[in-house]
Amino acid sequence: MKITTWCTTLTAAFCFLCSAEASAQRGKIGYLNITQVFESTNEGKGILQRLKNEHSKKQKELDQRMKTFEKKAKQFQAQASMLKNDVRQERLQALAKEERELQKLFMQYQTAINQKKAEALGKFEEKVMGVVQAVARREGLDYILRQEILLHGPTKMNLTNQVIREYDKRHPGTSKKKSK
């Protein structure tokens, strides 16, 4: 009987140790939405506004060139029946070339804007990592996931707002610097 009690006690102790180790290995997990952090911090808002202003400026240039092109195309359509065949072909080729150039310019503008946004987001994410680590330490979390890859998680483990507040404390951003 003593052996049975001893075995039961040993088994219970072993189970307790295993569950404690399994619990320690799992760790606490939090998550955040990095895009929301970028769009909601003062610095992120400033970056997005600069990118928007730049995009708007380039869009105005492109719109003006498109209006000029459309005007030329309408003039050609109105005159096409009166033009000699070789002159009509020449003008048609010139319009096609100008249209390709406009499309190329549009693609260059889009690529430049996307590249600048990606660079800004990359630099921003580097700065966010320090804030994320500080929030994780403060909250006793072992792992932080991006919400974009998370299928489900409890709302209380969403650190997005905490990271936004902490980031704004550590990195006030350009919008506050200009107002002072």
C-alpha positions, 0 to 999 in steps of 0.5 A: 500500500505504501508503494501505491501511495508513493507511486501516486504521489510521484505521478502527481508530482511528475504531472505537475512539473510537466504541466508547469513546464508546458505552461512556461513554454507556451508563454504569453502572446500579444498581437498588434496591427502594424498598419494601424500603428503607422496610420495612427501615430503622429509621425505616421500621420505626418509621413502619410500626409507628405506622401499624399501631398507628393502624390497629389502634386504628381497627379495634377501634373499627370492630369494636365498632360492627360487633358492636353493629350485628350485635346490633341486626340479630339482635334485629330478625330475631327480632322482625320477624314480631311487629312491625307492618308500618310499625314493621318498615319503619322499623326496617329502614330504620334498620338499612340506614342504620346499615350504610351509615354503617359502610361509609362509616366503614370506607372513611374509615378505609382512605382515611386510613390509605392517605393517611398511608402515602403521605405517610410514604413520600413524605417518606421517599423524599425523604430516601432520594434523598440516600442513593441519590445518595451510594451511586451516587457511591461505586459509580461509577454513572450511573443508578439504577432502581427494581427494580419497573420492572426486568425483569432485572438482575444481583444485584451491581447491586442496591443495596438493602442498601447503601442500607438500611445507609447510610440507617440511618447517616444517619437513625437513626430513631425506634426508636433514639431511644426506646431511648436 
